[in-house]
Amino acid sequence: MQFCDLNRQYKAYQSEIDTAMKATIESASFIHGSAIDELEQQLANYTGVKHALACSSGTDALLLALMVKGVQPGDEVICPAFSFFASASMISFLKATPVFVDVSPLDFNIDVNQIAAKINSKTKGIMAVSLFGQCADFDAINQLAEQFGLWVIEDGAQSFGALYHGKRSCSLTELAVTSFFPAKPLGCYGDGGAVFTNNDEQAARIRMLRSHGQVRRYEHHFIGLNARMDTLQAAVLKVKLKYFETEIEKRNQAAHRYTELLDGAVLLPEVLPGRKSVWAQYTIGVENRDALKIRLQEMGIPTAVHYPSILPRQLAFDGLTSEHGEFEVADLLSKTVLSLPMHGLITAEEVEEVCTAIKQII
């Protein structure tokens, strides 16, 4: 059993993927090939956003979004204490300060009720991560941002394809980003990402920033990055996007079965009303997490811990923790969460095998 069986997925679409990659190689258009423009239009149509800008990784997408927002040294940006490192680290990369907020015990996303207390004159925006496949509470977050004159960026690296009151992840804020890392719900065969916006001016700026701030060849108006997506990755994503909705439904079926079989045995993830998760992870909470993980591994069942250390405890952010308080829920999650095998082609039999093993051990 694989935690995320990318080989099974490749074999399912092998003919189309091989054909798409071969066509790209034969065209020799490895940078700025036609597949980039085609993918961007398809991503924009899928999310319902005017502009989708492909780039080299989800991390670069975060950096591009923050650069467009003009984040400067000394600025503060609010972000969740329990998440992957990238969103907070890109704030620090620009010499701004990530201000950590504890997360909700219901959906593990940023606790909206604790944001206002962290806002001050240095606060410029909110980086809201949609964790494990479920969107954060963007109605409340956007309302707070409007009240205090802040911008909001959705980090949809784990939630691309998810729904929030009928709208897609990456269409809920002025700027949003996602990742196409291979193990994401929609993944390429290397690193890849995208930035989403309805703002024409911001889209134009991102196009320049991702290519050394270049307006046209050898004419540079800004200091930018080399953050372009390569055409081979776009070719792969175009194929996978055709099957993405089917895989989302299969992920939801698997999550439903996990919930049925594990009810009463462990703390189960909750999808809040008005939301549909893409289940980037199916993450349970359990005491003696590390012992369970070892036992499952011995039985041939892989698991993962997302995440064993909360962001304010990372050495890279040393000096920020005491200033910005305690994180009771995030700390508890870091000690108890365990992610189970999940992907778009997982079978009911595999889910049942995992659940049977967990209940035997517990």
Secondary structure as GFF3:
##gff-version 3
##sequence-region A 1 362
A	DSSP	alpha_helix	6	12	.	.	.	ID=ss1
A	DSSP	alpha_helix	14	27	.	.	.	ID=ss2
A	DSSP	alpha_helix	34	47	.	.	.	ID=ss3
A	DSSP	beta_strand	51	55	.	.	.	ID=ss4
A	DSSP	alpha_helix	58	68	.	.	.	ID=ss5
A	DSSP	beta_strand	76	80	.	.	.	ID=ss6
A	DSSP	alpha_helix	85	93	.	.	.	ID=ss7
A	DSSP	beta_strand	97	101	.	.	.	ID=ss8
A	DSSP	three_ten_helix	112	114	.	.	.	ID=ss9
A	DSSP	three_ten_helix	116	118	.	.	.	ID=ss10
A	DSSP	beta_strand	123	129	.	.	.	ID=ss11
A	DSSP	three_ten_helix	131	133	.	.	.	ID=ss12
A	DSSP	alpha_helix	138	148	.	.	.	ID=ss13
A	DSSP	beta_strand	151	155	.	.	.	ID=ss14
A	DSSP	beta_strand	163	164	.	.	.	ID=ss15
A	DSSP	beta_strand	167	168	.	.	.	ID=ss16
A	DSSP	beta_strand	175	179	.	.	.	ID=ss17
A	DSSP	beta_strand	193	197	.	.	.	ID=ss18
A	DSSP	alpha_helix	200	209	.	.	.	ID=ss19
A	DSSP	beta_strand	214	216	.	.	.	ID=ss20
A	DSSP	beta_strand	219	220	.	.	.	ID=ss21
A	DSSP	alpha_helix	231	242	.	.	.	ID=ss22
A	DSSP	alpha_helix	244	262	.	.	.	ID=ss23
A	DSSP	beta_strand	275	276	.	.	.	ID=ss24
A	DSSP	beta_strand	282	285	.	.	.	ID=ss25
A	DSSP	alpha_helix	289	298	.	.	.	ID=ss26
A	DSSP	three_ten_helix	311	313	.	.	.	ID=ss27
A	DSSP	three_ten_helix	315	317	.	.	.	ID=ss28
A	DSSP	three_ten_helix	322	324	.	.	.	ID=ss29
A	DSSP	alpha_helix	328	336	.	.	.	ID=ss30
A	DSSP	beta_strand	337	340	.	.	.	ID=ss31
A	DSSP	alpha_helix	348	361	.	.	.	ID=ss32
###
